[in-house]
Amino acid sequence: MPSKPRVHDGFAPLAERLRPRTLDEVVGQQSLLGPGKPLRAMAERGKLHSMILWGPPGSGKTTIANILARAVNAPFFSLSAISSGVKDLREAIESAREANPTAQERSVLFIDEVHRFSKSQQDALLGAVEHGVITLIGATTENPSFEVISPLLSRARVFVLESLSRQDLETLLDRALREDEELRDLHLELGEDVRRTLMALSGGDARKTLNALELAVQLTSPPKEGGGRGMVITPETIEAAFGRKASRYDKAGEEHYNIISAFIKSMRGSDPNAALYWLARMIESGEDPEFIARRMIIFASEDIGNADPNALLLAVACWDAVRAVGFPEATIIFGHVVAYLASAVKSNATYMGISAALEDAKNNPDQPVPLHLRNAPTKLMKELGYHQGYRYAHSEEGHFARGMTYLPEGYEDKVYYQPTEQGREKTILERLKSLWPGKYKS
């Protein structure tokens, strides 16, 4: 049965007209909204917990907050941290308190861009959450671990939303053509090239996709009467709507993963020229600079490690510097650090070591801590042998207690970290051979 067209809501933009009204209408985020998943389970139980929705723009944070509040029949109040002060916050909390039908039912206070609240504003919010006056739903595009105060973070669950995939955006476009009254009347035709351009420029942002489509319609002449076909949108019109040209590089598609893969493999292969080229491709295509910097930090530990410990320090400094100065100057910083990482001595020994240790910890999670490694703050613990036999390394010759063991019983001979003879690791290897000759053979 054909879908019922959505009636115009005044001058509301297309993205607003198509805003989902139920969880089933939400496109994407199935890891949170699918059957048995946490947000759907809360809605079905009729009881919400305070939460932070962390995700990129246009991933559905505001929509999901509205739907959840309706699903549990809770009074809904909304603030934007960009334009609200402590006074606005306190007034919203008081309104939410007065709207609570009973002591057991709490109003939902939605705060968009919650990371923009100062510490004092977040402190003002904390009491209302802690005493059950409100159920907080905060939305943020920034890592809440860094931007939200710890006491508030400990009282709210963090749910991570992803950028919409190409398939999600295709579903959204088809729904717009099928359900929106205005677009349906135009018999709009969107070719594969137009859809590809929309995907490339939207970056997985649903709102940006729909609003660009609406602007492209306004920039396109209507078909002549009797022409026998609907309005035809071109890729050039889509580019005009976005104000820039599309690249084959699609941050929500395959080329995104192809180029970051080439970038990492070029650094791993110690080819600074190739690494700089792929870096330039990402910069020119509008890739998120923080995404590039995060991958460089991971690479510095995974592929260089202790062969050159400065690599990680530089990668982290790159992250801080790029966030501080932004483009175009960030290009210089990226070039500096990428050239260093690509040229650095390589070793994945630390990565292999922690991977092996994690495997053992996963398969044997209940190995007891040896008694001599346990502290003995009480008389009973001392009587049970806690701490007996432990030797303080700094009191021994060379600050090393030769013969001491630190692994659980049965694991004493395990070697997780096997340094290579690359760069600084060669020095580390020689030291470990002298300290642990049974494990590290000369």
Secondary structure per residue as TSV (DSSP state, phi and psi in degrees):
chain	resnum	aa	ss	phi	psi
A	1	M	-	360.0	131.5
A	2	P	-	-63.5	148.8
A	3	S	-	-71.3	149.2
A	4	K	-	-76.4	128.6
A	5	P	-	-61.2	145.9
A	6	R	B	-83.2	130.2
A	7	V	-	-77.4	145.9
A	8	H	-	-58.3	142.7
A	9	D	-	-113.8	78.4
A	10	G	T	59.2	-127.2
A	11	F	T	-105.0	23.6
A	12	A	-	-60.5	137.9
A	13	P	-	-66.8	163.9
A	14	L	H	-55.1	-43.2
A	15	A	H	-59.9	-35.6
A	16	E	H	-74.1	-39.8
A	17	R	H	-63.2	-30.9
A	18	L	T	-96.7	7.8
A	19	R	-	-56.8	128.3
A	20	P	-	-58.7	147.2
A	21	R	S	-107.8	-14.9
A	22	T	S	-137.6	164.5
A	23	L	G	-61.7	-32.7
A	24	D	G	-66.6	-23.8
A	25	E	G	-86.1	-12.9
A	26	V	-	-69.8	131.4
A	27	V	-	-93.7	130.4
A	28	G	S	83.3	-172.3
A	29	Q	-	57.3	34.1
A	30	Q	H	-68.0	-20.3
A	31	S	H	-68.4	-16.8
A	32	L	H	-110.7	-28.5
A	33	L	H	-111.8	-7.8
A	34	G	S	-69.0	171.9
A	35	P	T	-54.8	128.8
A	36	G	T	79.6	-2.1
A	37	K	-	-84.1	161.2
A	38	P	H	-60.4	-46.1
A	39	L	H	-69.7	-38.4
A	40	R	H	-65.0	-40.1
A	41	A	H	-61.5	-40.5
A	42	M	H	-61.2	-45.7
A	43	A	H	-62.5	-41.3
A	44	E	H	-70.5	-32.5
A	45	R	H	-77.9	-17.8
A	46	G	T	76.6	23.6
A	47	K	-	-140.8	119.4
A	48	L	-	-100.5	150.0
A	49	H	-	-110.2	153.2
A	50	S	-	-59.1	141.5
A	51	M	E	-151.4	159.2
A	52	I	E	-117.7	123.6
A	53	L	E	-97.8	111.0
A	54	W	E	-108.7	118.3
A	55	G	-	-172.4	168.1
A	56	P	-	-70.2	165.9
A	57	P	T	-58.4	144.5
A	58	G	T	74.0	17.8
A	59	S	S	-95.6	-4.6
A	60	G	S	108.7	15.3
A	61	K	H	-61.6	-50.8
A	62	T	H	-64.6	-42.8
A	63	T	H	-59.4	-47.7
A	64	I	H	-62.8	-40.4
A	65	A	H	-60.5	-46.1
A	66	N	H	-61.3	-44.6
A	67	I	H	-65.8	-41.6
A	68	L	H	-61.7	-42.5
A	69	A	H	-63.1	-42.4
A	70	R	H	-65.6	-36.7
A	71	A	H	-62.8	-29.8
A	72	V	T	-106.1	10.3
A	73	N	T	56.1	40.6
A	74	A	-	-98.1	140.3
A	75	P	-	-56.7	139.1
A	76	F	E	-120.4	127.2
A	77	F	E	-126.7	145.7
A	78	S	E	-135.5	139.5
A	79	L	E	-135.5	151.7
A	80	S	E	-107.4	124.3
A	81	A	T	-65.2	-19.5
A	82	I	T	-67.9	-37.7
A	83	S	T	-114.4	4.3
A	84	S	-	-110.1	142.2
A	85	G	-	-108.5	-173.2
A	86	V	H	-60.9	-38.3
A	87	K	H	-61.5	-46.0
A	88	D	H	-60.3	-40.8
A	89	L	H	-64.0	-45.2
A	90	R	H	-65.2	-38.0
A	91	E	H	-64.9	-40.3
A	92	A	H	-64.9	-40.7
A	93	I	H	-64.7	-40.7
A	94	E	H	-66.2	-40.2
A	95	S	H	-63.1	-40.1
A	96	A	H	-64.8	-37.7
A	97	R	H	-64.0	-44.1
A	98	E	H	-68.9	-26.9
A	99	A	H	-83.6	-10.9
A	100	N	-	-62.7	117.0
A	101	P	S	-61.6	-40.0
A	102	T	S	-141.0	170.4
A	103	A	T	-65.9	-22.0
A	104	Q	T	-86.4	-18.9
A	105	E	-	-106.1	127.1
A	106	R	-	-109.9	142.8
A	107	S	E	-70.2	152.9
A	108	V	E	-97.9	126.7
A	109	L	E	-109.6	114.2
A	110	F	E	-97.4	127.1
A	111	I	E	-121.7	110.9
A	112	D	E	-79.5	142.9
A	113	E	T	55.3	46.0
A	114	V	G	-58.7	-24.1
A	115	H	G	-65.6	-16.5
A	116	R	G	-83.0	-8.5
A	117	F	S	-68.8	139.5
A	118	S	-	-72.1	172.1
A	119	K	H	-60.5	-40.4
A	120	S	H	-66.6	-36.7
A	121	Q	H	-67.2	-40.6
A	122	Q	H	-67.2	-34.2
A	123	D	H	-63.4	-39.5
A	124	A	H	-64.8	-31.3
A	125	L	H	-75.9	-31.0
A	126	L	H	-57.9	-45.8
A	127	G	H	-60.6	-40.8
A	128	A	H	-65.5	-36.1
A	129	V	H	-71.2	-45.3
A	130	E	H	-63.8	-37.0
A	131	H	T	-93.8	8.5
A	132	G	T	74.1	19.3
A	133	V	S	-69.3	-38.3
A	134	I	E	-134.3	159.4
A	135	T	E	-102.3	118.8
A	136	L	E	-87.1	131.9
A	137	I	E	-121.9	107.9
A	138	G	E	-101.0	144.0
A	139	A	E	-118.1	136.7
A	140	T	E	-149.7	146.6
A	141	T	S	-98.2	-3.4
A	142	E	S	-109.2	155.5
A	143	N	-	-60.6	114.0
A	144	P	H	-64.1	-21.4
A	145	S	H	-59.9	-30.7
A	146	F	H	-99.0	-25.4
A	147	E	H	-108.2	-13.2
A	148	V	S	-114.7	134.6
A	149	I	-	-62.3	146.6
A	150	S	H	-58.0	-44.4
A	151	P	H	-60.0	-37.3
A	152	L	H	-72.9	-39.5
A	153	L	H	-63.6	-35.0
A	154	S	T	-71.5	-16.0
A	155	R	T	-102.4	5.8
A	156	A	S	-136.1	140.3
A	157	R	E	-82.6	141.6
A	158	V	E	-101.0	125.5
A	159	F	E	-116.6	129.8
A	160	V	E	-97.7	122.9
A	161	L	-	-101.4	146.8
A	162	E	-	-105.9	157.6
A	163	S	-	-59.9	148.2
A	164	L	-	-70.2	140.9
A	165	S	-	-76.7	170.0
A	166	R	H	-60.5	-40.6
A	167	Q	H	-61.6	-40.1
A	168	D	H	-61.4	-45.6
A	169	L	H	-66.8	-35.6
A	170	E	H	-61.6	-43.2
A	171	T	H	-59.8	-41.9
A	172	L	H	-64.1	-43.9
A	173	L	H	-63.0	-44.6
A	174	D	H	-61.3	-39.0
A	175	R	H	-65.1	-40.2
A	176	A	H	-61.6	-45.6
A	177	L	H	-66.0	-30.3
A	178	R	H	-87.3	-35.7
A	179	E	H	-108.0	-28.4
A	180	D	B	-76.6	130.1
A	181	E	H	-59.0	-46.6
A	182	E	H	-66.3	-48.7
A	183	L	H	-65.5	-36.9
A	184	R	H	-63.0	-39.4
A	185	D	H	-69.3	-24.5
A	186	L	H	-82.2	-12.0
A	187	H	T	50.8	51.1
A	188	L	-	-64.1	137.8
A	189	E	B	-112.1	121.7
A	190	L	-	-117.6	106.9
A	191	G	-	-75.2	170.1
A	192	E	H	-60.3	-37.6
A	193	D	H	-66.8	-35.6
A	194	V	H	-68.3	-44.8
A	195	R	H	-61.6	-42.1
A	196	R	H	-62.9	-39.5
A	197	T	H	-66.8	-41.1
A	198	L	H	-59.2	-44.6
A	199	M	H	-63.9	-42.3
A	200	A	H	-65.3	-34.3
A	201	L	H	-94.0	-17.4
A	202	S	H	-84.9	-22.2
A	203	G	T	62.8	31.7
A	204	G	T	77.9	13.6
A	205	D	-	-97.9	113.0
A	206	A	H	-63.2	-44.4
A	207	R	H	-61.7	-43.7
A	208	K	H	-64.4	-39.5
A	209	T	H	-60.9	-50.2
A	210	L	H	-69.7	-40.9
A	211	N	H	-70.2	-32.4
A	212	A	H	-67.6	-39.5
A	213	L	H	-60.9	-43.6
A	214	E	H	-63.3	-41.3
A	215	L	H	-66.1	-39.0
A	216	A	H	-61.3	-36.9
A	217	V	H	-62.9	-42.2
A	218	Q	H	-66.9	-26.2
A	219	L	H	-86.6	-5.8
A	220	T	S	-104.3	135.2
A	221	S	-	-69.4	139.5
A	222	P	-	-67.4	153.1
A	223	P	-	-66.0	149.9
A	224	K	-	-69.4	145.7
A	225	E	T	-60.7	136.7
A	226	G	T	79.9	8.2
A	227	G	-	-72.9	-18.9
A	228	G	S	82.6	7.7
A	229	R	S	-148.0	162.6
A	230	G	-	-83.3	-174.4
A	231	M	-	-67.1	132.8
A	232	V	B	-109.1	119.7
A	233	I	-	-92.7	142.6
A	234	T	-	-111.6	159.2
A	235	P	H	-58.5	-34.8
A	236	E	H	-64.3	-35.8
A	237	T	H	-68.4	-38.6
A	238	I	H	-61.7	-43.9
A	239	E	H	-62.4	-38.4
A	240	A	H	-64.6	-37.0
A	241	A	H	-65.5	-36.7
A	242	F	H	-82.8	-20.9
A	243	G	T	81.2	14.2
A	244	R	S	-158.5	162.7
A	245	K	-	-83.4	153.1
A	246	A	-	-84.1	152.7
A	247	S	-	-118.1	161.0
A	248	R	S	-63.1	-21.8
A	249	Y	-	-73.8	118.3
A	250	D	-	-119.6	111.9
A	251	K	T	-64.1	-13.0
A	252	A	T	-109.8	7.3
A	253	G	S	-127.3	-167.2
A	254	E	H	-63.7	-39.4
A	255	E	H	-63.5	-31.6
A	256	H	H	-55.0	-48.4
A	257	Y	H	-73.9	-33.1
A	258	N	H	-63.3	-44.2
A	259	I	H	-74.7	-39.7
A	260	I	H	-65.4	-33.5
A	261	S	H	-64.0	-44.2
A	262	A	H	-64.0	-37.6
A	263	F	H	-62.5	-49.7
A	264	I	H	-65.1	-43.8
A	265	K	H	-66.2	-31.1
A	266	S	H	-69.0	-41.1
A	267	M	H	-66.2	-43.2
A	268	R	H	-61.6	-35.1
A	269	G	T	-82.6	7.5
A	270	S	T	58.1	40.4
A	271	D	-	-114.8	91.6
A	272	P	H	-64.7	-28.9
A	273	N	H	-66.8	-46.7
A	274	A	H	-66.0	-40.8
A	275	A	H	-61.0	-41.7
A	276	L	H	-67.0	-35.6
A	277	Y	H	-63.7	-49.1
A	278	W	H	-67.5	-33.1
A	279	L	H	-60.1	-46.6
A	280	A	H	-61.1	-39.4
A	281	R	H	-60.2	-43.4
A	282	M	H	-66.6	-42.9
A	283	I	H	-62.5	-46.7
A	284	E	H	-65.1	-26.0
A	285	S	T	-90.8	1.8
A	286	G	T	83.6	23.8
A	287	E	-	-62.0	148.0
A	288	D	-	-62.3	118.5
A	289	P	H	-60.9	-31.6
A	290	E	H	-69.2	-32.3
A	291	F	H	-62.3	-45.7
A	292	I	H	-61.4	-47.0
A	293	A	H	-63.3	-39.1
A	294	R	H	-61.4	-43.0
A	295	R	H	-64.8	-33.0
A	296	M	H	-68.5	-37.4
A	297	I	H	-63.8	-45.7
A	298	I	H	-60.7	-44.8
A	299	F	H	-59.7	-41.0
A	300	A	I	-59.3	-35.8
A	301	S	I	-84.4	-42.7
A	302	E	I	-70.2	-39.7
A	303	D	I	-110.7	-11.2
A	304	I	I	-118.4	-49.5
A	305	G	G	54.3	-135.3
A	306	N	G	-80.0	-2.9
A	307	A	G	-64.2	-30.9
A	308	D	S	-151.2	87.8
A	309	P	T	-59.5	-21.9
A	310	N	H	-66.1	-19.7
A	311	A	H	-60.5	-45.9
A	312	L	H	-65.5	-40.1
A	313	L	H	-60.7	-43.2
A	314	L	H	-67.3	-39.4
A	315	A	H	-64.3	-42.0
A	316	V	H	-67.0	-39.8
A	317	A	H	-62.4	-35.9
A	318	C	H	-61.1	-46.4
A	319	W	H	-55.0	-49.9
A	320	D	H	-63.9	-44.0
A	321	A	H	-67.1	-41.7
A	322	V	H	-63.4	-40.8
A	323	R	H	-67.6	-30.6
A	324	A	H	-75.9	-40.6
A	325	V	H	-103.1	-27.8
A	326	G	-	68.2	177.3
A	327	F	T	-79.4	150.3
A	328	P	T	-87.9	-13.5
A	329	E	T	-63.5	-27.7
A	330	A	H	-59.7	-24.1
A	331	T	H	-57.9	-40.1
A	332	I	H	-64.3	-43.1
A	333	I	H	-66.0	-43.8
A	334	F	H	-58.0	-47.0
A	335	G	H	-59.6	-42.8
A	336	H	H	-56.9	-53.3
A	337	V	H	-76.3	-37.3
A	338	V	H	-62.4	-41.8
A	339	A	H	-60.8	-38.9
A	340	Y	H	-66.9	-48.8
A	341	L	H	-62.2	-40.8
A	342	A	H	-66.7	-34.2
A	343	S	H	-86.2	-13.3
A	344	A	S	-69.3	155.9
A	345	V	-	-63.8	140.7
A	346	K	-	-109.8	145.6
A	347	S	-	-160.4	135.6
A	348	N	-	-109.6	22.1
A	349	A	H	-62.9	-40.5
A	350	T	H	-69.3	-37.5
A	351	Y	H	-63.1	-45.8
A	352	M	H	-64.1	-35.6
A	353	G	H	-65.5	-48.9
A	354	I	H	-69.3	-31.5
A	355	S	H	-63.7	-43.5
A	356	A	H	-67.1	-39.8
A	357	A	H	-65.6	-39.9
A	358	L	H	-63.3	-37.5
A	359	E	H	-62.6	-44.6
A	360	D	H	-65.6	-40.7
A	361	A	H	-64.5	-34.6
A	362	K	H	-71.3	-42.8
A	363	N	H	-78.8	-25.9
A	364	N	-	-136.0	70.8
A	365	P	T	-77.6	-5.4
A	366	D	T	-112.6	19.3
A	367	Q	-	-63.7	125.0
A	368	P	-	-71.6	148.2
A	369	V	-	-72.4	128.6
A	370	P	-	-52.9	144.0
A	371	L	G	-57.6	-38.6
A	372	H	G	-70.5	-13.5
A	373	L	G	-93.6	-4.4
A	374	R	S	-90.4	142.4
A	375	N	-	-73.7	157.1
A	376	A	-	-130.2	73.3
A	377	P	-	-75.9	-12.0
A	378	T	S	-120.9	161.6
A	379	K	H	-61.7	-40.8
A	380	L	H	-61.2	-44.2
A	381	M	H	-62.2	-39.5
A	382	K	H	-63.1	-41.8
A	383	E	H	-65.3	-28.6
A	384	L	T	-82.6	-0.6
A	385	G	T	94.8	6.6
A	386	Y	T	-61.0	136.8
A	387	H	T	75.5	-9.3
A	388	Q	T	-68.9	131.6
A	389	G	T	91.9	-5.1
A	390	Y	-	-76.6	135.8
A	391	R	-	-118.2	129.5
A	392	Y	-	-75.8	115.6
A	393	A	G	-57.3	-36.0
A	394	H	G	-71.7	-13.2
A	395	S	G	-91.4	-3.6
A	396	E	S	-101.2	161.9
A	397	E	G	-61.5	131.6
A	398	G	G	70.7	12.8
A	399	H	G	56.1	40.2
A	400	F	-	-145.1	125.5
A	401	A	-	-90.3	90.8
A	402	R	T	-63.8	133.6
A	403	G	T	94.6	-12.7
A	404	M	-	-70.5	148.4
A	405	T	-	-119.4	148.2
A	406	Y	-	-127.6	-1.7
A	407	L	S	-100.9	159.4
A	408	P	-	-62.1	162.2
A	409	E	T	-58.9	133.9
A	410	G	T	91.7	-11.4
A	411	Y	-	-112.0	4.3
A	412	E	T	-56.7	-31.7
A	413	D	T	-94.7	6.1
A	414	K	-	-66.0	139.5
A	415	V	-	-125.3	106.3
A	416	Y	-	-91.9	-39.4
A	417	Y	-	-102.9	113.6
A	418	Q	-	-117.1	90.8
A	419	P	-	-60.2	148.9
A	420	T	-	-89.4	-176.5
A	421	E	S	-100.3	24.5
A	422	Q	S	-92.2	130.1
A	423	G	T	53.1	-135.2
A	424	R	T	-65.8	-21.4
A	425	E	H	-65.3	-25.3
A	426	K	H	-61.2	-40.7
A	427	T	H	-66.7	-41.6
A	428	I	H	-61.7	-42.4
A	429	L	H	-61.5	-44.4
A	430	E	H	-61.9	-40.1
A	431	R	H	-65.4	-44.2
A	432	L	H	-65.3	-33.9
A	433	K	H	-62.0	-39.1
A	434	S	H	-73.7	-31.6
A	435	L	H	-84.0	-38.4
A	436	W	-	-128.1	67.5
A	437	P	T	-62.3	-23.6
A	438	G	T	-72.7	-26.0
A	439	K	T	-98.3	-37.3
A	440	Y	S	-114.3	101.1
A	441	K	-	-79.5	145.2
A	442	S	-	-78.5	360.0
